[in-house]
Structures are given as structure tokens and as C-alpha cells.
């Protein structure tokens, strides 16, 4: 049976700052992220299965990505937990803002690595994460491929 890749796209808004960076992105700013999630598997061939012909139901993939990524990161501000911005992060949290402290510099490259681990852990055993594409601007994106890792 053929292996098939399916892709679902997601959008979310997230703020961040890159501490120690030598450009404008050292300042707190935000992006309208576009995340494309591609999984690979064999379509279900059991004629009695309600999801006959599907690799994975797009709704099931959506549930995983929303719970692990979109609902967590949407309208949040992400800081490296070792950032000098930690006081700002605490002030924002004290004022009711959604702040995420991560153990990495919150670049698109590092975020896509984090997202790959979170999504992979939730996929059914017969389905593998093939790739992720995290677009932070119209012309800039980071990609993660299972074949590279």
C-alpha cells in the first residue's frame, strides 16, 4: 500500500523577544505564525472502518495540534527562561498576561524543533510526523523534516 502525506495548516499570534540578539528582534514583538503540519502513513483499507481511506482524520490531527501548540502559544508571549527579560515576564504574568518560559531562544528554528517533539508524541503509532513549516513572516520560515533528524 502506498504511503501518503497529508498536511493541515494552522494560524496563531505569538509575541517573543530574542535576548542577546544584535538586531530589532531583541525587542518584544509578535508574529502571525502559519504552521503547516505534514504527517505520513498508509490509508486505512478496512472497509468496515469509519475512516476508510484516511491516513488520519484531519479533525484528529487538528485536535492534537490545537491542544499542543495553537491553544498554548496563541496570544502568548514567549521568553527564554534565562533571559534578562525575566522581570518583564513576571510583571506580565502578575498582570494576567499569558507568558511561556522555554528552555531555548524562541526563534522559529527552535520553536519548530519543540513543536515537532510535542506533535510526534501525540500521533497514533501508525502515523509519523513528516515535516513542519513554521512561517513567521510572509518571506521567512523554518522547516523541520523527520528525514533530517
Secondary structure, DSSP 8 states (H G I E B T S, - for coil): --EEEEEEEEEEEEEE--TT-SSGGGS-EEEEEEEEEEEEEE----TTSTTTT-SS-HHHHHHHHIIIIIHHHTTEEEEETTSTTHHHHHHHHHTT--EEEESS---HHHHHHHHHHHHHHHS-TT-EEEEEEEEEETTEEEEEEGGG-
